């Protein structure tokens, strides 16, 4: 049984939507690797599932994280700039 309040449920839904939006901004392979990572799979498991070398999984994760950090920093900067005007 879910004991979340309606506000908590909305918050979780909003967070989930934000994660999905961020994942959609990634190239296909990076998106796949990060989606499996988000679901709790290890790099070795992702390698096996996607049929790609472990080093490639690591590379996709590294590049995706850099890109996601850039996107989040830009969003944060835009929000901060928007509050000043």
C-alpha positions as CSV (number, residue, x, y, z in Angstrom):
1,X,0.0,0.0,0.0
2,X,1.3,3.4,-1.0
3,X,1.4,5.8,2.0
4,X,2.4,8.9,0.1
5,X,0.3,12.1,0.4
6,X,-1.1,13.5,-2.9
7,X,1.6,16.2,-2.8
8,X,4.4,13.6,-2.4
9,X,2.9,11.6,-5.3
10,X,2.9,14.7,-7.5
11,X,6.5,15.4,-6.5
12,X,7.6,11.9,-7.4
13,X,5.7,12.1,-10.7
14,X,7.3,15.5,-11.5
15,X,10.8,14.1,-10.7
16,X,10.2,11.0,-12.8
17,X,9.1,13.2,-15.7
18,X,12.2,15.4,-15.3
19,X,14.4,12.3,-15.5
20,X,12.6,11.1,-18.6
21,X,13.0,14.5,-20.2
22,X,16.7,14.5,-19.4
23,X,17.2,11.0,-20.8
24,X,15.4,12.0,-24.0
25,X,18.0,14.7,-24.5
26,X,20.8,12.1,-24.8
27,X,21.9,10.2,-27.9
28,X,20.3,6.8,-28.3
29,X,23.1,4.6,-26.9
30,X,23.8,7.0,-24.0
31,X,20.1,7.1,-23.2
32,X,19.8,3.3,-23.2
33,X,22.8,2.9,-20.9
34,X,21.6,5.6,-18.5
35,X,18.0,4.2,-18.5
36,X,19.4,0.7,-17.5
37,X,21.7,2.4,-14.9
38,X,18.7,4.4,-13.5
39,X,16.9,1.1,-13.1
40,X,19.7,-0.3,-11.0
41,X,21.6,-2.5,-13.4
42,X,25.4,-2.8,-13.1
43,X,27.7,-1.9,-16.0
44,X,28.4,-5.6,-16.6
45,X,24.7,-6.4,-16.8
46,X,24.1,-3.5,-19.1
47,X,27.0,-4.7,-21.3
48,X,25.4,-8.1,-21.6
49,X,21.8,-6.8,-22.1
50,X,22.9,-4.3,-24.9
51,X,25.5,-6.6,-26.4
52,X,28.3,-4.0,-26.2
53,X,31.6,-4.1,-24.5
54,X,31.8,-3.1,-20.8
55,X,34.3,-0.3,-21.8
56,X,31.7,1.1,-24.2
57,X,29.1,1.1,-21.4
58,X,31.5,3.0,-19.2
59,X,32.2,5.5,-22.0
60,X,28.5,6.1,-22.7
61,X,27.9,6.6,-18.9
62,X,30.8,9.0,-18.7
63,X,29.7,11.1,-21.7
64,X,26.0,11.0,-20.6
65,X,26.9,12.3,-17.2
66,X,28.9,15.1,-18.6
67,X,26.1,16.1,-20.9
68,X,23.4,15.8,-18.1
69,X,25.5,18.0,-15.8
70,X,25.8,20.6,-18.5
71,X,22.0,20.5,-19.1
72,X,21.3,20.8,-15.4
73,X,23.8,23.6,-14.9
74,X,22.3,25.5,-17.9
75,X,18.7,25.0,-16.5
76,X,19.9,26.2,-13.0
77,X,21.6,29.2,-14.5
78,X,18.5,30.1,-16.6
79,X,16.3,29.8,-13.5
80,X,18.6,32.0,-11.5
81,X,18.7,34.6,-14.3
82,X,15.0,34.5,-14.7
83,X,14.5,35.3,-11.0
84,X,16.5,38.6,-11.4
85,X,14.3,40.2,-13.9
